[in-house]
Amino acid sequence: MSKRFDLLSLPLIGAFLRWPYARAALQIPLLLLALLAMYDGFTGNQIAPKNLATTATWLHYRGWVVVALALVGNLFCAACPLMLTRGPSKWLKRIFKLERFTLPRALKNKYPIIVITVLYLFAYEYFDLWSSPWLTAWLMVGYFAAALLADTFFPAGTFCKYLCPLGNFNFALSSVSPTQITAKDPTVCLSCEGKYCLNGRSETPQGRFTALEFDSLTALPMLEGKSTPARPAHKPAQSFPGCETKLYVPQITSNTDCTLCLNCLRACPHDNVALELRPASHSWLASKPKPDWALLGILFLFGGMSNAFAMIEPFFTFATALANTLNLHNSAFILLLMMVLVLGGGTLITLGVLRLSSGMLDQNNPHKQARGENKITRSKIIQTDLRIWGNIFFPITFAMWAGHYSYHFMTGFLSIVPVTQNVLSSLGIWHGTPNWAMAGIIPENWLFPVQIVILYAGYGASLYIAFQVARANQKLTAMIPIFVWLSICAVLAVLILGQPMQMRGTLLNT
């Protein structure tokens, strides 16, 4: 039985989240904001800090994501307006009689997301997306189109789980979140024949339940509705979708792949789903990550370093020196080479450190014995190392991104007000003069100390997880290589964040 505090037990919060229209109530405002941002991106002022597309996307969205993840959980996936494309996708399938394909098994992992994330980070820097409202608006259009096409040709949840880099970024960083979906009483789940949290549920007027496939339901519960005179009595009175990423509640041990949509809560007829408060270390110690998931977490760490490094003067100095040394001044190639050095080099060094730490484990450790077998491959060795140590990088990864995003978010927090006033004024909805003097949320001399606190909290949490893993394997000295490497990464992060940084997307530039 669950003993931790269940947020769903709070009267107002619990009632709202159980409401069939709760997710739509969160999605629709974000959809309207996205449409407004795209309109401003295409037609408005093309100075980035004065346009809603760039300000909302690169300043506020990223800032609020880390705030939500740190304080609550994966709220932005829960409120993601891209999922509203599921209604049009069903319409397209009916009209054009399109067939649904199954994603190849070889792609049902995080390796495609690793490739997509690298391409995304490259495009962000090469095309200066942060400074172009027009390109940012097209990126938003592309996101909606990708979600629509994915849900049209593949099962629902494919886009979220395997194709969306932002969603997987949220999945990875939500490992630090203080909440997690759990079963109140796992024994109740054992007797549940329909597995409604997974498959969805339809309720007949007589109060009987049947399991449904997620794709049989519309995007909005309001379109399912209740039985009407035009609907035969044997039709379902109300339907609730199940988990969009195919998670079974009693088997959930972390926030991996959980969009926090709470479909499981509304589909469960036994009221056996809880949203528990728990220490973040619970998920890091309760299970071992899959190799692809651990590798994605490592990539996000060095992706965060690369993203911040590209905003400081040493990056441009090094890039110029590299171009002169190679006698090659193709900016795309130089940027790609810099990313390979940071992302690829950082990842390879990390894998080497994990190999060294694993090699120091006790001879009686089963993983050590497995690596001693002749039939074991290098790939299997790397996968085993990632499963043993992979979770330790998620805290410092979150800290790297949170420390970086907090800088931009806090220097331009209130800038969302004048840019929104400006676009509403262009539509004739608001009358007045935007107050462009609005900017940061805290004094400038507080910025770096806040970043340091965040960074070393993540560094300390990663060391704690490494210590626990080494202790569980009965070899504390095995964490020494990881301790040294994490310390080097933390120092590098401090050096990067301590440099004067480009004030991308803030009104301080204008």
Backbone torsions as a table, in degrees:
resi	resn	phi	psi	omega
1	MET	NA	144.3	-179.4
2	SER	-72.6	137.2	179.9
3	LYS	-117.5	-9.0	179.7
4	ARG	-82.4	163.9	-177.6
5	PHE	-70.1	132.7	-179.8
6	ASP	-101.3	115.7	179.4
7	LEU	-60.3	-27.0	-179.0
8	LEU	-71.0	-11.0	177.6
9	SER	-79.6	-13.2	176.2
10	LEU	-70.7	130.4	-171.2
11	PRO	-54.0	-56.9	-174.9
12	LEU	-72.0	-45.7	-178.9
13	ILE	-64.2	-46.8	-179.8
14	GLY	-61.1	-43.1	-179.5
15	ALA	-64.5	-41.4	-179.9
16	PHE	-65.3	-45.5	-176.2
17	LEU	-70.2	-23.8	175.7
18	ARG	-81.6	-16.6	-179.5
19	TRP	-62.7	130.3	-177.6
20	PRO	-57.7	-24.9	-176.9
21	TYR	-99.2	11.3	-174.6
22	ALA	-61.0	-46.1	-177.8
23	ARG	-66.8	-40.2	178.0
24	ALA	-62.3	-34.8	179.5
25	ALA	-64.8	-26.1	176.6
26	LEU	-88.9	-34.3	-175.9
27	GLN	-73.1	-41.5	-173.3
28	ILE	-62.7	-44.6	175.8
29	PRO	-59.5	-39.3	178.6
30	LEU	-69.6	-32.6	175.3
31	LEU	-64.2	-45.0	178.9
32	LEU	-62.8	-39.4	177.4
33	LEU	-64.7	-41.2	179.0
34	ALA	-63.7	-42.4	178.7
35	LEU	-64.3	-41.0	179.0
36	LEU	-65.3	-40.3	179.3
37	ALA	-66.1	-40.9	177.9
38	MET	-64.4	-40.7	177.8
39	TYR	-60.4	-46.0	-179.7
40	ASP	-68.0	-35.0	179.4
41	GLY	-64.0	-37.4	-179.1
42	PHE	-82.4	-33.5	-170.3
43	THR	-117.6	-15.1	-171.8
44	GLY	-90.6	-169.4	178.1
45	ASN	-58.3	126.5	-176.4
46	GLN	-87.2	9.0	170.1
47	ILE	-80.9	117.6	-168.8
48	ALA	-51.4	-48.3	-177.0
49	PRO	-68.2	-11.0	-179.4
50	LYS	-109.6	16.8	-179.9
51	ASN	-124.3	137.0	-176.4
52	LEU	-66.5	-33.2	-177.9
53	ALA	-59.8	-52.4	-177.9
54	THR	-74.4	-39.7	-178.7
55	THR	-66.2	-46.8	-178.8
56	ALA	-68.4	-36.5	-174.9
57	THR	-80.3	-55.0	-170.1
58	TRP	-90.8	-14.4	-179.4
59	LEU	-108.9	-58.2	-172.0
60	HIS	-83.8	-43.9	-179.8
61	TYR	-57.6	-49.5	-177.0
62	ARG	-66.7	-35.7	178.0
63	GLY	-67.6	-46.2	-178.5
64	TRP	-69.3	-28.1	177.9
65	VAL	-59.0	-50.4	-177.4
66	VAL	-69.7	-32.2	176.4
67	VAL	-64.5	-47.0	-179.7
68	ALA	-63.5	-43.0	-179.6
69	LEU	-64.0	-39.6	-177.9
70	ALA	-72.1	-35.8	-173.9
71	LEU	-95.3	-32.8	-175.2
72	VAL	-129.1	-71.5	-175.9
73	GLY	169.3	-158.3	-174.0
74	ASN	-78.7	63.6	-175.3
75	LEU	-69.3	-30.8	-175.4
76	PHE	-73.5	-31.9	171.4
77	CYS	-69.2	-37.2	178.5
78	ALA	-61.1	-37.1	-177.1
79	ALA	-100.5	13.3	-174.2
80	CYS	-61.3	119.3	-179.8
81	PRO	-72.8	-13.1	179.1
82	LEU	-62.0	-27.9	-178.0
83	MET	-71.0	-13.4	175.9
84	LEU	-71.3	-7.8	176.2
85	THR	-73.8	-8.8	-178.3
86	ARG	-66.8	-29.0	174.5
87	GLY	-64.3	-55.6	176.7
88	PRO	-59.8	-32.9	-179.8
89	SER	-65.0	-37.4	177.4
90	LYS	-68.0	-36.8	177.3
91	TRP	-64.0	-42.7	179.2
92	LEU	-63.2	-40.5	-179.4
93	LYS	-65.8	-37.9	179.1
94	ARG	-71.1	-44.3	-176.5
95	ILE	-66.3	-46.5	-175.2
96	PHE	-98.7	2.7	178.2
97	LYS	52.1	51.5	-176.7
98	LEU	-80.4	145.1	176.6
99	GLU	-88.8	149.5	178.3
100	ARG	-98.0	135.2	179.4
101	PHE	-103.5	158.4	175.3
102	THR	-103.3	130.2	178.6
103	LEU	-60.7	130.0	179.8
104	PRO	-53.8	142.4	-177.3
105	ARG	-58.1	-33.8	-178.8
106	ALA	-63.9	-19.8	-179.1
107	LEU	-100.9	-1.0	-179.2
108	LYS	-85.4	65.2	179.9
109	ASN	-160.2	-171.6	-176.3
110	LYS	-95.2	0.9	-179.6
111	TYR	-65.5	-40.7	174.8
112	PRO	-60.2	-36.9	178.9
113	ILE	-65.8	-34.3	177.2
114	ILE	-60.4	-45.1	178.8
115	VAL	-65.2	-45.9	-179.0
116	ILE	-62.3	-39.6	-179.4
117	THR	-64.7	-42.7	177.9
118	VAL	-61.6	-43.9	178.4
119	LEU	-63.1	-38.8	179.1
120	TYR	-63.4	-46.8	179.5
121	LEU	-63.2	-37.7	177.9
122	PHE	-66.0	-46.5	-179.0
123	ALA	-63.9	-36.7	-179.6
124	TYR	-59.4	-43.5	-179.0
125	GLU	-80.3	-43.7	-173.7
126	TYR	-67.2	-40.6	-178.3
127	PHE	-94.5	3.0	-178.7
128	ASP	48.8	52.5	-176.2
129	LEU	-57.7	-34.1	-178.4
130	TRP	-63.1	-21.9	-176.8
131	SER	-104.7	1.2	-176.1
132	SER	-120.6	101.5	175.3
133	PRO	-59.4	-37.1	-177.4
134	TRP	-65.0	-47.4	178.6
135	LEU	-67.4	-36.1	177.5
136	THR	-62.8	-40.5	177.3
137	ALA	-63.0	-41.2	177.5
138	TRP	-66.0	-35.6	176.2
139	LEU	-61.8	-41.0	178.3
140	MET	-65.0	-41.9	176.3
141	VAL	-60.6	-43.2	179.2
142	GLY	-61.8	-37.1	177.9
143	TYR	-63.6	-47.6	178.6
144	PHE	-62.1	-41.0	179.9
145	ALA	-64.9	-41.2	179.6
146	ALA	-63.6	-42.3	178.4
147	ALA	-64.0	-41.3	179.8
148	LEU	-63.5	-47.7	-178.5
149	LEU	-66.0	-41.3	-179.5
150	ALA	-62.7	-43.1	-179.6
151	ASP	-76.2	-17.6	176.8
152	THR	-78.2	-41.2	-173.0
153	PHE	-104.2	-12.0	-178.6
154	PHE	-130.8	163.0	178.7
155	PRO	-58.7	149.4	178.8
156	ALA	-58.0	141.9	-178.6
157	GLY	95.6	-14.6	179.8
158	THR	-61.3	-45.1	-178.4
159	PHE	-62.8	-47.6	-177.1
160	CYS	-62.2	-44.6	-169.4
161	LYS	-83.1	-34.9	-170.7
162	TYR	-120.5	-13.8	-170.8
163	LEU	-123.0	-21.4	-173.2
164	CYS	-90.6	112.2	179.4
165	PRO	-67.2	-35.1	179.1
166	LEU	-68.4	-41.0	178.3
167	GLY	-62.8	-42.8	179.8
168	ASN	-71.9	-30.1	171.5
169	PHE	-60.6	-43.8	177.9
170	ASN	-66.1	-39.8	177.7
171	PHE	-58.3	-46.6	-176.3
172	ALA	-64.9	-47.9	-176.0
173	LEU	-76.1	-17.9	178.4
174	SER	-72.1	-2.9	174.3
175	SER	-64.3	-19.9	177.9
176	VAL	-90.5	-6.2	-174.5
177	SER	-67.8	149.0	-176.6
178	PRO	-84.3	4.2	-178.8
179	THR	-123.7	157.4	176.9
180	GLN	-158.6	142.3	175.1
181	ILE	-72.3	131.4	177.2
182	THR	-141.8	168.6	172.4
183	ALA	-93.9	129.6	178.4
184	LYS	-59.5	-45.8	-179.9
185	ASP	-137.1	102.4	-177.8
186	PRO	-58.5	-25.2	179.6
187	THR	-67.0	-28.6	175.9
188	VAL	-64.4	-38.1	-179.9
189	CYS	-65.7	-31.1	-179.9
190	LEU	-63.2	-32.2	-178.1
191	SER	-94.4	2.6	-178.9
192	CYS	-86.5	109.1	-176.2
193	GLU	-74.0	-33.1	-173.8
194	GLY	-84.3	-14.8	-174.0
195	LYS	44.8	54.9	-171.4
196	TYR	-63.8	-31.4	178.4
197	CYS	-61.7	-29.0	-180.0
198	LEU	-89.6	-44.3	-171.5
199	ASN	-97.1	-17.3	-173.4
200	GLY	93.4	168.5	-175.3
201	ARG	-144.3	139.1	169.4
202	SER	-119.1	137.0	-175.6
203	GLU	-113.0	124.4	178.8
204	THR	-80.7	162.9	177.7
205	PRO	-58.8	-22.7	179.1
206	GLN	-84.5	1.7	177.8
207	GLY	86.1	13.9	178.3
208	ARG	-91.5	150.2	-177.0
209	PHE	-111.8	145.1	170.9
210	THR	-136.8	146.3	179.1
211	ALA	-80.1	146.9	-178.9
212	LEU	-125.5	159.9	168.5
213	GLU	-84.1	140.3	-177.7
214	PHE	-54.8	-40.9	-174.6
215	ASP	-71.9	-8.5	178.7
216	SER	-81.5	-6.9	-176.4
217	LEU	-103.9	156.4	178.4
218	THR	-82.7	171.3	-175.7
219	ALA	-69.0	-33.5	-177.7
220	LEU	-114.5	132.4	-180.0
221	PRO	-61.6	-26.8	-179.4
222	MET	-65.5	-20.4	178.0
223	LEU	-83.3	-12.9	173.8
224	GLU	-79.2	-51.3	173.3
225	GLY	68.3	-172.3	177.9
226	LYS	-109.9	169.3	-177.9
227	SER	-63.7	134.3	179.3
228	THR	-122.4	167.0	178.2
229	PRO	-55.6	-28.7	-179.5
230	ALA	-78.9	-11.5	-177.8
231	ARG	-105.0	128.3	-179.8
232	PRO	-57.5	152.2	-174.9
233	ALA	-64.8	-25.1	-177.7
234	HIS	-80.4	-7.9	178.8
235	LYS	-73.9	155.5	-179.2
236	PRO	-61.0	140.4	176.0
237	ALA	-74.2	-36.9	179.6
238	GLN	-158.1	145.1	-178.0
239	SER	-126.2	146.3	179.9
240	PHE	-130.9	125.7	178.6
241	PRO	-70.0	154.5	175.7
242	GLY	-92.8	-160.1	-175.5
243	CYS	-67.7	127.3	-177.6
244	GLU	-75.8	-18.3	177.6
245	THR	-112.2	16.3	173.0
246	LYS	60.6	53.1	174.1
247	LEU	-105.7	136.4	179.0
248	TYR	-101.6	118.7	-168.0
249	VAL	-49.3	-50.8	-177.0
250	PRO	-66.2	-12.2	-179.9
251	GLN	-99.1	-1.9	-178.4
252	ILE	-74.9	124.6	178.4
253	THR	-120.9	-3.1	179.4
254	SER	-156.3	-177.3	178.2
255	ASN	-92.3	8.7	179.3
256	THR	-57.5	125.2	177.5
257	ASP	67.3	9.5	178.3
258	CYS	-92.3	118.2	179.2
259	THR	-85.0	-1.7	-178.4
260	LEU	57.1	32.3	178.6
261	CYS	-71.3	-21.8	-179.8
262	LEU	63.4	24.3	170.7
263	ASN	-59.6	-35.7	-179.8
264	CYS	-61.2	-38.5	-179.8
265	LEU	-62.7	-46.7	-176.0
266	ARG	-76.9	-25.0	-179.4
267	ALA	-83.7	-23.1	-177.0
268	CYS	-73.6	117.0	-179.8
269	PRO	-79.2	-6.9	-176.2
270	HIS	-100.9	2.4	-176.7
271	ASP	49.6	50.1	-174.5
272	ASN	-111.1	12.2	-179.2
273	VAL	-104.3	133.2	179.9
274	ALA	-122.4	152.7	171.4
275	LEU	-114.5	90.9	-169.0
276	GLU	-88.0	146.9	166.2
277	LEU	-82.4	131.4	179.5
278	ARG	-151.8	153.0	176.9
279	PRO	-64.9	143.4	-178.6
280	ALA	-59.3	-31.8	-178.3
281	SER	-63.4	-18.4	-179.4
282	HIS	-57.6	-49.3	-177.3
283	SER	-71.5	-31.9	180.0
284	TRP	-69.8	-28.8	-176.8
285	LEU	-102.3	-18.0	-174.8
286	ALA	-76.4	-25.0	-177.0
287	SER	-149.8	161.6	176.9
288	LYS	-98.7	135.2	-176.5
289	PRO	-73.1	153.2	170.5
290	LYS	-68.1	151.1	-176.8
291	PRO	-56.9	-41.0	-178.8
292	ASP	-66.3	-35.5	179.5
293	TRP	-69.3	-42.8	178.1
294	ALA	-63.9	-40.2	179.2
295	LEU	-65.4	-36.4	177.4
296	LEU	-64.2	-40.6	177.9
297	GLY	-62.1	-39.8	177.7
298	ILE	-66.1	-42.0	178.6
299	LEU	-61.0	-42.3	179.0
300	PHE	-62.8	-33.8	177.9
301	LEU	-61.1	-51.8	-177.7
302	PHE	-78.9	-21.3	170.9
303	GLY	-66.1	-38.6	176.6
304	GLY	-65.5	-40.4	177.2
305	MET	-64.8	-43.0	179.8
306	SER	-62.4	-42.6	-178.9
307	ASN	-63.6	-41.0	178.8
308	ALA	-75.6	-38.3	-179.5
309	PHE	-60.7	-35.1	-177.9
310	ALA	-69.9	-3.5	-178.2
311	MET	-107.9	6.5	-178.1
312	ILE	-120.7	161.5	-173.6
313	GLU	-61.2	-40.7	179.6
314	PRO	-56.4	-29.5	177.9
315	PHE	-62.3	-47.9	-177.8
316	PHE	-69.5	-34.9	176.9
317	THR	-64.2	-45.9	-179.8
318	PHE	-66.6	-40.5	179.4
319	ALA	-62.7	-41.0	178.3
320	THR	-64.7	-44.3	178.8
321	ALA	-62.5	-40.3	179.4
322	LEU	-64.6	-43.3	179.2
323	ALA	-63.4	-40.6	179.6
324	ASN	-68.6	-39.1	179.4
325	THR	-64.3	-42.1	-179.3
326	LEU	-85.1	-7.8	-176.1
327	ASN	54.3	41.7	-179.2
328	LEU	-136.8	122.4	-173.8
329	HIS	-118.1	30.8	173.2
330	ASN	-81.1	111.1	-173.3
331	SER	-61.1	-37.0	-179.8
332	ALA	-64.4	-43.6	-179.4
333	PHE	-66.7	-42.9	-179.9
334	ILE	-63.0	-43.3	178.1
335	LEU	-62.5	-43.7	179.5
336	LEU	-62.5	-41.2	179.5
337	LEU	-65.0	-40.2	177.7
338	MET	-62.7	-40.8	179.8
339	MET	-67.8	-37.3	177.4
340	VAL	-63.0	-40.9	179.8
341	LEU	-63.9	-42.5	-176.7
342	VAL	-79.7	-55.5	-177.3
343	LEU	-71.3	-51.7	-178.2
344	GLY	-67.7	-45.9	179.8
345	GLY	-63.4	-44.0	179.3
346	GLY	-62.2	-41.2	-179.7
347	THR	-67.5	-43.2	-180.0
348	LEU	-65.1	-41.9	177.9
349	ILE	-62.5	-41.2	179.6
350	THR	-61.6	-44.0	178.2
351	LEU	-62.8	-37.5	176.8
352	GLY	-65.2	-40.0	178.0
353	VAL	-64.6	-42.9	178.2
354	LEU	-62.6	-38.2	177.8
355	ARG	-62.9	-41.1	-179.9
356	LEU	-65.8	-44.0	180.0
357	SER	-66.3	-41.2	178.8
358	SER	-64.4	-34.7	179.3
359	GLY	-68.0	-17.6	-179.8
360	MET	-91.4	-1.7	-179.6
361	LEU	-69.1	161.6	-178.0
362	ASP	-56.2	142.5	179.0
363	GLN	-60.2	-24.8	-179.4
364	ASN	-82.8	-6.3	179.9
365	ASN	-65.3	129.4	-178.3
366	PRO	-59.4	-32.7	178.6
367	HIS	-66.7	-37.0	178.4
368	LYS	-65.0	-41.8	178.8
369	GLN	-63.9	-39.8	-179.6
370	ALA	-62.2	-38.0	-178.6
371	ARG	-72.8	-16.4	179.5
372	GLY	-85.3	-10.5	-179.8
373	GLU	-70.7	145.5	-177.8
374	ASN	-67.1	-30.0	-174.7
375	LYS	-80.7	-11.0	-177.5
376	ILE	-69.2	137.9	-178.8
377	THR	-98.5	164.2	177.9
378	ARG	-61.1	-38.0	179.1
379	SER	-62.0	-42.7	179.3
380	LYS	-66.0	-35.5	178.5
381	ILE	-63.3	-45.5	179.2
382	ILE	-62.3	-42.7	179.7
383	GLN	-62.6	-40.4	179.1
384	THR	-65.0	-42.8	178.1
385	ASP	-60.7	-41.7	-179.3
386	LEU	-66.7	-36.2	179.0
387	ARG	-69.2	-34.9	-179.4
388	ILE	-71.5	-47.8	-169.2
389	TRP	-110.7	-6.6	-168.6
390	GLY	-57.1	-33.4	-175.7
391	ASN	-69.0	-17.8	-173.6
392	ILE	-69.8	-17.0	-175.0
393	PHE	-88.6	-15.3	-176.6
394	PHE	-65.2	-40.4	178.4
395	PRO	-62.6	-46.3	-178.4
396	ILE	-71.9	-27.8	174.8
397	THR	-64.4	-47.7	177.0
398	PHE	-59.3	-42.7	-177.9
399	ALA	-63.6	-37.4	179.3
400	MET	-62.8	-49.1	-179.6
401	TRP	-69.2	-41.8	-179.0
402	ALA	-64.9	-40.8	178.5
403	GLY	-64.1	-41.1	179.3
404	HIS	-68.9	-50.1	-178.1
405	TYR	-63.5	-34.8	-178.1
406	SER	-61.8	-33.9	179.4
407	TYR	-60.7	-51.5	-178.3
408	HIS	-70.9	-38.6	-177.9
409	PHE	-64.4	-44.1	-176.8
410	MET	-75.2	-24.0	178.1
411	THR	-83.5	-12.9	-178.8
412	GLY	-139.2	28.8	-173.4
413	PHE	-56.5	-48.7	-174.2
414	LEU	-85.6	1.2	180.0
415	SER	-66.6	-18.0	178.0
416	ILE	-63.8	-26.1	-177.7
417	VAL	-67.5	-56.6	-178.7
418	PRO	-65.8	-34.8	-179.8
419	VAL	-68.4	-34.3	176.0
420	THR	-69.7	-42.3	175.7
421	GLN	-58.2	-39.5	-177.2
422	ASN	-65.3	-46.1	-178.3
423	VAL	-72.0	-35.4	176.6
424	LEU	-67.2	-32.8	176.4
425	SER	-65.2	-39.2	179.2
426	SER	-65.9	-24.3	177.8
427	LEU	-92.1	-1.2	-179.7
428	GLY	76.5	14.6	-178.6
429	ILE	-88.2	-32.1	-178.4
430	TRP	-125.1	139.3	-179.2
431	HIS	-121.0	124.7	-178.6
432	GLY	153.9	-178.0	-179.9
433	THR	-107.7	123.3	179.1
434	PRO	-59.7	140.1	179.5
435	ASN	-91.5	89.1	-176.1
436	TRP	-73.0	-4.4	179.7
437	ALA	-79.5	-10.7	-178.1
438	MET	-71.9	135.1	-177.5
439	ALA	-146.1	-110.6	-166.5
440	GLY	-74.6	168.3	-178.7
441	ILE	-100.8	-28.6	-179.6
442	ILE	-132.1	162.2	178.0
443	PRO	-58.5	145.3	-175.5
444	GLU	-60.7	-34.0	-177.8
445	ASN	-74.5	-3.4	174.9
446	TRP	-90.8	-15.1	-169.4
447	LEU	-60.5	-53.6	-177.0
448	PHE	-64.9	-43.8	175.6
449	PRO	-57.2	-39.2	177.4
450	VAL	-62.7	-43.1	178.8
451	GLN	-61.7	-40.8	-179.4
452	ILE	-64.9	-42.7	178.6
453	VAL	-60.2	-45.5	179.3
454	ILE	-62.6	-46.6	-175.6
455	LEU	-63.5	-44.6	-177.2
456	TYR	-78.3	-20.3	171.0
457	ALA	-65.9	-44.3	177.4
458	GLY	-66.3	-41.5	178.0
459	TYR	-60.6	-45.1	179.0
460	GLY	-63.8	-40.1	178.8
461	ALA	-64.9	-39.8	178.1
462	SER	-63.9	-41.1	177.3
463	LEU	-63.8	-37.8	179.2
464	TYR	-63.2	-44.0	179.5
465	ILE	-64.8	-41.7	178.2
466	ALA	-60.8	-41.2	178.5
467	PHE	-61.9	-45.0	-178.9
468	GLN	-65.2	-38.9	178.6
469	VAL	-66.4	-44.2	179.1
470	ALA	-63.4	-40.3	178.8
471	ARG	-65.3	-40.1	178.9
472	ALA	-63.7	-29.2	177.4
473	ASN	-92.4	7.0	173.5
474	GLN	61.1	38.1	178.4
475	LYS	-154.4	84.5	-176.4
476	LEU	-64.5	-29.8	-179.2
477	THR	-67.6	-14.6	-180.0
478	ALA	-67.5	-18.1	-179.5
479	MET	-86.9	-4.0	-177.0
480	ILE	-59.9	-49.7	177.8
481	PRO	-59.0	-38.6	179.9
482	ILE	-69.2	-39.6	176.8
483	PHE	-58.3	-45.1	-179.7
484	VAL	-64.0	-44.4	-177.1
485	TRP	-69.5	-41.1	176.7
486	LEU	-62.8	-37.5	178.7
487	SER	-65.7	-41.3	177.4
488	ILE	-62.9	-43.7	178.8
489	CYS	-62.1	-41.0	-179.9
490	ALA	-65.4	-41.1	178.9
491	VAL	-65.2	-43.4	177.8
492	LEU	-60.7	-40.9	178.4
493	ALA	-63.1	-41.3	178.0
494	VAL	-63.0	-43.4	179.7
495	LEU	-62.9	-38.5	179.3
496	ILE	-68.4	-50.8	-176.7
497	LEU	-70.3	-20.5	179.5
498	GLY	-81.7	-9.0	179.3
499	GLN	-80.9	152.0	170.3
500	PRO	-57.1	127.5	-172.0
501	MET	-116.4	146.6	176.0
502	GLN	-56.8	133.2	179.9
503	MET	-88.2	63.8	-174.2
504	ARG	-64.2	130.7	172.5
505	GLY	73.6	12.8	-179.2
506	THR	-109.3	157.8	-179.8
507	LEU	-69.8	-11.7	179.3
508	LEU	-69.2	-13.0	179.3
509	ASN	-83.0	-17.6	-167.7
510	THR	-107.4	NA	NA
